[in-house]
Amino acid sequence: AAVEQVRSRLGRPTILVNSAGMSPHGPFLEITPELWNRVLAVNLTGTFHCCQAVLPDMIEAGWGRIVNISSSSIHSGPPQMAPYVAAKSGVVGLTKVLAREFGRRGITVNTIPPGFIDTPMLRQTEKSGLMNVEQQTAATPVGRIGRPEDVAAACAFLVSDEAGYITGQTIGVNGGRNT
């Protein structure tokens, strides 16, 4: 329905940034199949559906840009985050497949795994006691917590014409934490 609204109001969608995410925490042996399925539905299957919804328009236009937001957690595998890490790892795999499948049609597909970004989801993780923001900030090479604007700037570049030769890539926005 959202894509149809974009088509009717703005025309054919040729840029998509998939940025949905939920990150419940808990011991692996306590994860229910319902929770597992819900996290994958939001974090991975939602990305799949959105890509499928806009790719026909991009193919018709002969140009398109997709940026899928994954997570730097895929590199570290933090405990008590199994469904989230699994789903966001799947986003990276999906990104690579789509980049290869649609590159010759003028469509680029990349992923940004944000690192330590000051978002409500990060603050919720802090409240759960799984992380200390001050310690993590001190451990970040650039010496500060990331801002949503840092991720937005990377997205803006990746959806530009100047990024037309960049596809299938994982572009970390993490202050040097995952190099």
Disulfide bonds with the S-S distance in Angstrom:
none
